[in-house]
C-alpha cells in the first residue's frame, strides 16, 4: 500500500490557515468572477502576491495569460501593494453560492412540426426516433432529456 502524497496534507493545512479575500474577488469580478462563483478559482493574498488556486489545468493556463490584466485591474482598484500573481493548481474551496441551474429554452411549435415532418422523411430509423423524441421534449430545469 502506497502512502498518500504529501501535497494532500499541505493543501489541507494551507487552506485551514487562509481565507479568500472577498474584496479582491469583487475587484476582479469582471475578469474572473464566473470562475470564483463556480468554485473553480480561489483568490488569496499573501504579502505582495496574489495567489490564484485553480481546480483545473485549463483555468491555470487562462490565469497565467491574464496575469498582466489582473495586476492592472488591482492597481486601478486600489491595491498597489499586490506586485505579482502566482497561479497554482489545487483543490479550491467550493463557493457558497450554488452554480445557476441552466434550463432549456422551449422548442417552438413550428420547430416541433418540422422535426416530426423530417422524422417521417428520414430513412434511418434511429435518427427518425431521435427527431421524434426531440419534438416531444418539454423544457426542464434538470437538463435530462425526456424520451
Sine and cosine of phi, psi and omega as CSV:
sin_phi,cos_phi,sin_psi,cos_psi,sin_omega,cos_omega
0.00,0.00,0.79,-0.62,-0.01,-1.00
-1.00,0.01,0.61,-0.79,0.00,-1.00
-0.95,0.30,0.41,-0.91,0.05,-1.00
-0.91,0.42,0.45,-0.89,0.00,-1.00
-0.92,0.40,0.55,-0.84,-0.04,-1.00
-0.91,0.42,-0.50,0.86,0.00,-1.00
-0.85,0.52,-0.49,0.87,0.02,-1.00
-0.89,0.46,-0.66,0.75,-0.01,-1.00
-0.97,0.24,-0.62,0.78,0.00,-1.00
-0.90,0.45,-0.71,0.70,-0.01,-1.00
-0.87,0.49,-0.70,0.72,-0.01,-1.00
-0.90,0.44,-0.67,0.75,0.01,-1.00
-0.92,0.39,-0.65,0.76,0.00,-1.00
-0.90,0.44,-0.70,0.72,-0.04,-1.00
-0.94,0.35,-0.41,0.91,0.04,-1.00
-0.97,0.25,-0.31,0.95,-0.02,-1.00
-0.98,-0.20,-0.21,0.98,-0.02,-1.00
-0.89,-0.46,0.47,-0.88,0.09,-1.00
-0.80,-0.60,0.59,-0.81,0.02,-1.00
-0.88,0.48,0.59,-0.81,0.00,-1.00
-1.00,-0.04,0.98,-0.21,-0.06,-1.00
-0.90,0.43,-0.54,0.84,0.02,-1.00
-0.91,0.41,-0.65,0.76,0.07,-1.00
-0.90,0.43,-0.66,0.75,0.01,-1.00
-0.88,0.48,-0.65,0.76,0.04,-1.00
-0.92,0.40,-0.63,0.77,0.00,-1.00
-0.91,0.42,-0.52,0.85,-0.04,-1.00
-0.98,-0.21,0.24,0.97,-0.08,-1.00
-0.85,0.53,-0.59,0.81,0.00,-1.00
-0.92,0.39,-0.49,0.87,-0.02,-1.00
-1.00,-0.03,-0.69,0.72,-0.15,-0.99
-0.75,-0.66,0.25,0.97,-0.09,-1.00
-0.85,0.52,-0.63,0.77,-0.02,-1.00
-0.93,0.38,-0.59,0.81,0.01,-1.00
-0.93,0.36,-0.63,0.78,0.03,-1.00
-0.92,0.39,-0.71,0.71,-0.03,-1.00
-0.90,0.44,-0.55,0.83,-0.02,-1.00
-0.99,0.14,-0.12,0.99,0.02,-1.00
1.00,0.07,0.14,0.99,0.01,-1.00
-0.99,0.11,-0.24,0.97,-0.08,-1.00
-0.65,-0.76,0.67,-0.74,0.07,-1.00
-0.80,-0.61,0.76,-0.65,-0.01,-1.00
-0.94,-0.33,0.79,-0.61,0.00,-1.00
-0.69,-0.73,0.68,-0.73,0.05,-1.00
-0.98,-0.19,0.76,-0.65,0.05,-1.00
-0.80,-0.60,0.97,-0.24,-0.08,-1.00
0.84,0.54,-0.91,-0.41,-0.04,-1.00
-0.98,-0.18,0.23,0.97,-0.06,-1.00
-0.88,-0.47,0.73,-0.69,0.16,-0.99
-1.00,-0.05,0.87,-0.50,0.03,-1.00
-0.99,-0.16,0.85,-0.53,0.02,-1.00
-0.95,-0.32,0.95,-0.31,-0.01,-1.00
-0.99,-0.10,0.88,-0.47,-0.08,-1.00
-0.95,-0.30,0.54,-0.84,0.00,-1.00
-0.99,0.10,-0.32,0.95,-0.02,-1.00
-0.62,-0.78,0.33,-0.94,-0.08,-1.00
-0.91,0.41,-0.59,0.81,-0.01,-1.00
-0.88,0.47,-0.66,0.75,0.03,-1.00
-0.93,0.37,-0.59,0.81,0.07,-1.00
-0.85,0.53,-0.72,0.69,0.00,-1.00
-0.89,0.46,-0.70,0.71,0.02,-1.00
-0.87,0.49,-0.68,0.74,-0.01,-1.00
-0.91,0.41,-0.60,0.80,0.03,-1.00
-0.90,0.43,-0.63,0.78,0.04,-1.00
-0.93,0.37,-0.47,0.88,-0.05,-1.00
-1.00,-0.05,0.07,1.00,-0.08,-1.00
-0.81,0.58,-0.71,0.70,-0.04,-1.00
-0.89,0.45,-0.69,0.72,0.02,-1.00
-0.91,0.42,-0.61,0.79,0.02,-1.00
-0.88,0.47,-0.72,0.70,0.01,-1.00
-0.90,0.44,-0.67,0.75,0.04,-1.00
-0.89,0.47,-0.68,0.74,-0.01,-1.00
-0.90,0.43,-0.66,0.75,0.01,-1.00
-0.92,0.40,-0.62,0.79,0.06,-1.00
-0.88,0.48,-0.69,0.72,0.00,-1.00
-0.93,0.37,-0.48,0.88,-0.03,-1.00
-1.00,0.07,0.01,1.00,0.06,-1.00
0.99,-0.11,0.47,0.88,0.06,-1.00
-0.87,-0.49,0.92,0.39,-0.03,-1.00
-0.95,0.32,-0.29,0.96,-0.02,-1.00
-0.96,0.27,-0.31,0.95,0.03,-1.00
-0.99,0.15,0.91,-0.41,-0.10,-1.00
-0.95,-0.31,-0.33,0.94,0.00,-1.00
-0.49,-0.87,0.30,-0.96,0.01,-1.00
-0.87,-0.49,0.76,-0.65,0.08,-1.00
-0.91,-0.42,0.80,-0.59,-0.01,-1.00
-0.97,-0.26,0.77,-0.64,-0.02,-1.00
-0.75,-0.66,0.56,-0.83,0.08,-1.00
-1.00,-0.06,0.80,-0.60,-0.02,-1.00
-0.14,-0.99,-0.10,-0.99,-0.02,-1.00
-1.00,-0.02,1.00,0.05,0.03,-1.00
-0.91,0.42,0.60,-0.80,0.00,-1.00
-0.92,0.40,0.57,-0.82,0.03,-1.00
-0.93,0.37,0.59,-0.81,0.04,-1.00
-0.95,0.32,0.43,-0.90,0.05,-1.00
-0.98,0.22,-0.33,0.95,0.02,-1.00
-1.00,0.05,0.80,-0.60,0.01,-1.00
-0.94,0.33,0.47,-0.88,0.05,-1.00
-0.93,0.36,0.70,-0.72,-0.04,-1.00
-0.89,0.46,0.63,-0.77,0.00,-1.00
-0.99,0.14,0.78,-0.63,-0.01,-1.00
-1.00,-0.01,0.77,-0.63,0.06,-1.00
-0.95,-0.30,0.54,-0.84,0.00,-1.00
-0.98,0.18,0.65,-0.76,0.07,-1.00
-0.94,0.34,0.49,-0.87,0.00,-1.00
-0.92,0.38,0.54,-0.84,0.05,-1.00
-1.00,0.05,0.81,-0.58,0.00,-1.00
-0.89,0.46,0.47,-0.88,-0.01,-1.00
-0.86,0.52,-0.60,0.80,0.01,-1.00
-0.90,0.44,-0.61,0.79,0.03,-1.00
-0.93,0.36,-0.60,0.80,0.04,-1.00
-0.89,0.46,-0.68,0.74,0.02,-1.00
-0.90,0.44,-0.64,0.76,0.02,-1.00
-0.91,0.42,-0.64,0.77,0.04,-1.00
-0.89,0.45,-0.70,0.71,0.03,-1.00
-0.88,0.47,-0.69,0.72,-0.01,-1.00
-0.90,0.44,-0.69,0.72,0.01,-1.00
-0.91,0.42,-0.61,0.79,0.02,-1.00
-0.88,0.47,-0.57,0.82,0.03,-1.00
-0.94,0.33,-0.38,0.92,-0.05,-1.00
-0.99,-0.13,-0.16,0.99,-0.05,-1.00
-1.00,0.08,0.66,-0.75,-0.01,-1.00
-0.98,0.18,-0.47,0.88,-0.04,-1.00
-0.98,0.19,0.89,-0.45,-0.05,-1.00
-0.91,0.40,-0.54,0.84,0.02,-1.00
-0.93,0.37,-0.66,0.75,0.03,-1.00
-0.93,0.38,-0.65,0.76,0.02,-1.00
-0.89,0.46,-0.66,0.75,0.03,-1.00
-0.90,0.44,-0.65,0.76,0.02,-1.00
-0.91,0.42,-0.65,0.76,0.03,-1.00
-0.90,0.44,-0.64,0.77,0.02,-1.00
-0.92,0.40,-0.66,0.76,0.04,-1.00
-0.89,0.45,-0.65,0.76,0.02,-1.00
-0.90,0.44,-0.62,0.78,0.01,-1.00
-0.92,0.39,-0.45,0.89,-0.02,-1.00
-1.00,0.02,-0.18,0.98,-0.08,-1.00
-0.93,0.37,0.52,-0.85,0.07,-1.00
-0.89,-0.45,0.48,-0.88,0.01,-1.00
-0.91,0.42,0.68,-0.74,0.04,-1.00
-0.71,-0.71,0.42,-0.91,0.06,-1.00
-0.99,0.15,-0.43,0.90,-0.10,-0.99
-0.97,0.24,-0.33,0.94,0.02,-1.00
1.00,0.09,-0.01,1.00,0.03,-1.00
-0.99,0.16,0.62,-0.79,0.02,-1.00
-0.99,0.17,0.68,-0.74,0.11,-0.99
-0.99,0.13,0.48,-0.88,-0.01,-1.00
-0.08,-1.00,0.00,0.00,0.00,0.00
